[in-house]
Amino acid sequence: MHNPGNATPDRFPAQERFAAGAQYIAGRLTRGTSGRTHTVVDPATGADVLTYELAGPEDVDAAVAAAREAFSGWAGATPGERSDALHRFAEVLAEHAEDFARAESLQCGKPLKLTREFDVPGTVDNASFFAGAARHLRGQSAGEYSGDHTSYVRREPIGVVGSVAPWNYPLQMAAWKILPAIAAGNTVVLKPAEITPLTSLMFARAATEAGIPDGVINIVSGTGREAGEHLVAHPDVAMTSFTGSTAVGRRVAEVATATVKRLHLELGGKAPFLVFDDADLDASVHGAVAGALINTGQDCTAATRAYVQRPLYEAFVEKTAALMESVRVGDPFAPGTDLGPLVSHVQRDRVAGFVDRARSYARVVTGGEAPQGELKDGAYYRPTLIADAAQDSEVVQSEIFGPVLVVLPFDTDDEGIRLANDTPYGLAASAWSRDVYRAGRATREIKAGCVWINDHIPIISEMPHGGYKASGFGKDMSAYSFEEYTQVKHVMFDNTAVAAKDWHRTVFGDR
């Protein structure tokens, strides 16, 4: 492992933290054994941050073995003991908040103010929430449901959970996948995206600092094709949790089916932003820009399709374009920056391809280009507004995952809700109206796992996050997520010591 000379150590001293390797197995950093390396790149400058040895199948096997060995002790701990450990974990995360914020900004290109105010505090809050949830691993009531028998339901941990996380929110995705699983008594092997492993490794090291036993949390930094598929297919992994694109999610489901694993899939999104003609226009414009540009649009719940009722349509387009043009694109570490680069030049070029193709069938109102000058070496792309595209066009139907908002008009309420539902996805949506009945109808009829009213994007630890349709199944955060990482066991007692004889007599007669 090395840190090339053109990196920016003042932003984050990665070479010091990960000199021992980028795999975290059984409580220590090790080097990968695949025989190949990967270089983490600062997307704001194009500078190399560090090069590390990728995980191969042997590393995955070692991590799963460590998790399996740790399982009985961790599952056997009392809920109170797991809760105490998670409370200490939350404290350690908070103590290292600035390091986490800087590392996340460096590897992802997020503005530092976003990681300081959103990503890191959200992660600490998640740890605190699941510390409390650990004490509420409840089954269901005991009762005399069958004559002389008493029944009750136990909720038990599943075993080793193999999780695969994406690159858009590396720290928060590590938290969303690891915290509910270990709160319920499971152990975890997490594979972060190979381009953004830094904060996942820091997360695991913080858990060890907090006293969580070795092997409960393991990190394998490798490619999806090699380390990811091997983890999903591993016979000792009892559950797979995956966040990423719908296309890759289908492959994960296919591989996991061979060993009949529990599956949790949080997949793509194409969130509609439905503006009725009685909405507060200025509020909806500000909501659209914030909702579309959060994390440079690399968010599966980002506002991507704004449907605006025709009386407000032209004003909405004009005001949204003007507000987008005021957004300050720049260095993630500069105090005044609103929007950083995309995570990589590959992703920037992918986004640009969508916009360039759209020019033949829609109107690019603003943006649609990479800035030059001092930002030319980074993976930057200007906030982009596209108007007048057809409902069946690529920019309306496909997940772009960049700072691009498409605006379309609609006439009747029925049409607006129909268009909002007219993609394969169903992760999130929002509706904007002063009329409680219109808003209520939207919450009932829009097919999505979350529908915001007069807002777009906020999430909290107590509420579930997950999708409908091709956006997958299962929930992150909340008590619903906690329960996903448990299995249900029915226990029945014979209260009389003669019920078994009675049952035998009923089936086989007197013998």
N, C-alpha and C positions, 0 to 999 in steps of 0.2 A: 504494500500500500504506500502511495506517495501523494504529496501535494505539489502539483506543478508550480513552477516559478511565476506564472502569470495569474495565479489565483489571488483572491483578496482576503488575506488572513485577518484583516481588521474587521471584516464583517462577521466572521465566525471561524475560530481556529479548529477546523475539522480535522486537520492532519494530527493534532495532538489528541483529540478525543478517540479517533479510530485507528491509531497506529497498529493496534493488535488485530484488526480485522473488522469486517462488517457483518459477521454472523454472531448472534447472541444465543448460546446454547448452554443450558444448565448453569446459568449465572455467570458466564464469562464470554468475552469477545474472542472469536477465532477467525481464521482465514477460510475462505471458501475453497472447495476442492475440485471445482469444475475444470480448472486449467485455463479459464478465460477471465478477463477483467472487464470492468465497466467504469467509465468516468462520469462522475456527477459534474454537471455543468451549471454555472450561474447563468440563468436565462436572460438576465438584465445586461450582461456584458459579453457573454460568450466565453468567459474565462473558465478554465478547468478548476474545480474545487478539490476533488480527490479521486484517485483511482483505487478500486478495491477488487478483490478476487470474488467472483460470483459463486453463489451456492450451486452445488450439483446434487444429484440424488443421494449421495452419501451424507451430505450435510442435512438434508431433509430427514433421512432415516435416523440420524443422531438426534435431531431436535424432537422428532416424534417419540423416540425411545426415552429421552429426558422427560418429556411431558407425561408419558405413560408411567414412568417410575414415580413422578411427583404426584400423580393423581390420587392415589389412595390416601396419602397424608393430607392433602389439601381438601379432598372431598370429605374426609373424616373430621376435619376441624369443625368446631361449632359455628353457627351463623355469627355469633358474637365475635369469635376470633377472626373470622374473615372480614367482618365489618371493621374491627379495630385496625387490621392491616390496611384496608382500603382508605380509612380515614388518615392514617399515616402517609399513605401514597399520595393522597390529595395535598397534604401539607408539603411533601417533597416537591411535587410538581409546581406548587405555588412558589416555593423557594427558588426554583430554577426557571421561573417564568421568562425572564429576559433572554436567557440562553435559548430556550425553546422558540421564542418569537423570532430571534435573529436567524436561527437555523432554518426555520420554516420559510422565512422570507428569502433566504439565500437560495435554497434548493428549488423553490416554486416560483419565485418572482412576485410574491404577494407584497403589497405595501406593508411596511413595518407597523403602521398604525392599525392595519387590519389584523395582523397576527397578535399584536399586543392587546387589542380591544375585543377580539372575537374568538380567534382560534384557540389561544392559550386559556383565557378565562373560561371558555366553553368546555375545554377539556378538564380543567380543575373542577368545574361544577359537575360534570359527568361523574368524576371520581367520587365526589361527595354524595351525589345522588345514589350511586350503586353501593356505596358504603352503607347507606341507610337501607337500601333494598335488600341487602344480604341478610338482614334480620327478619325478613318477611317472606321466607321461602315456605309458603303455607300450602298444605294440601286442602282437602275439603272435609266437611263435617263427618263425625262418626254418627252412625244411626242404625236403627233396627230395621234395615230394609228388606230382610228376608227371614222372617220368623225368628228363630233362635240364634241368628247370626248378627254380628256387629261389623259394619264395613267402614273403612275410611280410605282416603286417597293420599298417597305420599308423592311429593315432587322430589325427584332425585337428579343429580347431575348426570350428564350423558357420557362424559369421558374426555378424550382428547379432541379438541376442536381445531380444525385446520382452516385458517382464515386467509383470504386473499384481498388486499386493499388496493385502491387506486392511487393515482398521483395528484389528484386535485386538492385533497385535504388530508395529507399523510398523517398528521398528528391526530386530528379529530377522528379519522377513520380507524386508526389504531385503538383509540379510546372506545369508540362505539362497538368495536368487535371484541376487544379484550375484556373490558370492564364488566358487562353483564355476564359474560361466560365465566369469569373467575369468581364473581360474586355468588354465582349459583353453585360453585364447587368444581367447575371444570378446569382443565389446564389447556393451554393454547400454543399453537405454532402459527405465527403470522408471517405471511410473505408480503412485504410492501412492494410497491412498484420499484423496479431496479433503478429508475432515474431519481427517486426521492426517498432514500432509505434513512436519512440522518435522524429525523425526529422519532421514528419508530424505534431505532436503536437506543436513543436517549430515553425514551419512554420505558423500555425494558430495564435499562440500567437504574432509572429512578425507582422502579418497583423493587429491585434488589436493595437499593439504599433504604427503602422504607421497611424492609424486613420480610417481604413476600418471598417464600422459599424458592430456591433454585429449581428450575424446570417448570415452574408454573407458567411463566411467560418466556417464549422462545421466538427468535426472529431469524428467518432465513432470507437473505437478500440475493435474489436470483431472478432469472427470467420466468415469465409465465409458462412458456413452452417446456422448459426443463424443470425448474424447481416447483412451479405452480401446479403443473399437471401431476407430477409425482406426489405432491402433497394431497391433492384432491383424490387421487386413486389409492392412496396408502391404506392398507387393510386395517391398520390400528387407529386410523382417524375415524371417529364416530359421527362427526358432523362437519359439514363444510359451510362456511359463510363467505359469500363473495359479493363485492361491490364493483361494478364496472359496466361495460357496454352490454346491451342485450345480445349482440352476436356472440361475445365471449361467454356470456352467461349460459347460452344454449350449450356451448361446448362443456362448460363446467358441469351442467346438469347431466349431460351424456356420460361424462367420465365418472361422476359420483354414483350414477345409477348402477354401475357394475357391482358395487359393494353395498348398495341399498343404504346410503347414508341419509341422515337428516340434512335437509338443504335450506339455506336462507339466502335469497337472492335479491339484492337491491340493484336494479339495472337502470337503463337509460330513461331520460325524460325529455319532454318537449312541452313545457308548461304553458298553457294558455293564460292570457291576461285580458279578461273580459270587461270592457268599459261600457256601461249602459249610458243612455243619453241624459240621465239625471245625476250622473256622478260629478264630484268635485274635480273639475278639469285639471287644475294645478296640482292637486294631490295625486291624481292618477298619473300625470306626467312625471312627477318626481318619483313615484313608486315604480314606474316602468323603467326609468333610467337606473335607479338603484337595483331593482330586481334583475335587470338584464346584464348589468356590468359587474355584479358582485363576483369577486375572484376572477376578473377579466372574462366573465361569462362561462368559466369552466366550473359549472355547478349544475347538477342534474335537476335541480329545482328552479333554476334561473328562469326569469320571464323571457320567453323566446318568440311567442306568437301573440301580439296584441290585436285583439278584435275590438274595434271601436264603432259604436253605433253611429250611423251616418251623420246626424246633426253635429257631432263633435269631431268627426274624422279629420278634416283638413286642419283644424286648429290643433288637434292632438299631434299630428305629424309635424307641423311647424314648430310647436313649442318643445316637443321631444328632441327634434334635431338641434334646436338652439341650446338646449340644456346639455345634450351630449357634447356639443362643441366646446362647452365650458369646462369639461372634465379634464383635469391635468394628468397627462400621461408622462411617466418619468421613472427615475431611479426609485426602486422600492424603499431604499433607506433614506430618501430625502423627505423631510417633514411635510412638504406641500403636495406630495404625490397622491393622486386619487386612484390611478390605474397603473398597474405594473405590466410587465410582459406576460405573454403566454408561457407555459411551462417549458417549451422548447421551440426551436426553429421548425422542427417537423410539424408540430401542432399549429404554429403560426401559418405555415404554408398550406396546411389542410384547410384552415379557416378561410384564407385568401382564395383558395380554389372555389369554395362555395360561393363567395361573393362575386368573383369574376364570372362564374357561369351564370349567376343571376342577372347580370347586366343585359343579357339577351332577352329576358322576359319580364323584368321588373325594374323599378326605379331605385337606384342607390341615392338616397337623399343626402346623406353625409357620411364621411369616413370612407371605408373601402380601400384603405392603403396602409402600408407600413410607414411610420415616420422616418425621416432621414436625419442628417446632422449628427448630434452627439448620441442619439439613440440607435443609430443604424446597425450597430453590431449586436444589439439585443433582439429578442423574439417579440418585438412590440407590434401591435396592430391598433389602429385608431378605432374608437367607438363608432359603430356602423348602424345606420338605420336604412332599412329597405322597405319600400312601399309598393302597393299595387301588384303583388305576386298572386298567382292563382293558388287556390287551396290545395291542389294536387301537385304543386311544384316542389322541387327538392328542398328549398330553404324553409318551406312550411312543414314538410313531412319528416325531414331527417334531423338528427341531433348534430348541430354545428359545433357546439362546445367552444364558443369564443364570444367576443364582445359584439354580438350581432342581434338586433331586434328587428323582426318583420312585423309590419302593421297592415292589417286588412280591414275593410269596412264590413258592416252587416246592417240589415234593416230591422228585422223583427227580433224579439227576445228568443223565439223558437229557433230562428236561424243562428243566432249567436251561440246558444248552448249546443246546437248540433255541430257547428264548426269547432267549438272548443273540444268536443269529444272525438273529432274526426282525425285522429292519428292513432297509431298502435299503442301509444304510451299513456300512462295514467299515474304519474308520480305526484304531481302538484299542480295547482291552479290558483288563480285569484279572480274575484269578481268585485267590481267597483260600482256602487250605487248608494243613494241616500234612502232608497225604498227598502224597508225591512223584508217585504214580501218577495221582491225581486231577488234580493240577496239570499233569502232563505231557499227560494227555488233553485238558485245556482248551487247551493251547498248540497241539495238533494240530487240534482240531475247531472252535475259534472262528475264524471267517472275518474276520480283521482284519490290518492291516499290522503292528501291534505288539500283543503280549499280555504284560502285566506279571504277575508272580506275587508276591503279598503286597506289592504296591506299586501306585501309580498316579500317572502324570504325568512322572517324570523322563526326560529325554532327554540324549544326549551327542553331541558332534560326530562321533565315530567310527562311530555307528550310524545306519542309514537311518530316515527317517520318510516314510511314504506309505501309501496305502490300497488296499483291495480294493473291488469292487462300485461302488456309486454314490459312493464316496469318492474316486474318480479313479484315476490311474495315474502312475507316476514316483516318484522318491525325492528328498527333500531331505536335506542333510547327508551325510556319509560318502563313501567312494570310489564308491559306487553313484551318488550324485548327480553327482559329478565326471564319470563316464563318460557320463551322460545329455547332457552338453553337448559331446559329441564325436561325430564321424561316422567310420565305419570304412571304410578303403580297402584293398583287396587289391592288392598289387604282386607281379608275377611276372617273373622274369628267365629268358631263354634263356641257359643256361650254355655252349652248344656253338657258337653262331653258325650252326648248320645246322637247328635244330629247326623254324624257320618254313618252310624248304624241305620238310622231311619232312611237316609238317602240310599244306602245299599239295598235295604229292604224294598224300597220303591222301585228300584231298577231291576234287581235280580230275584226278588221274592225272599221268603224265609229260608235261610240255609245255615 
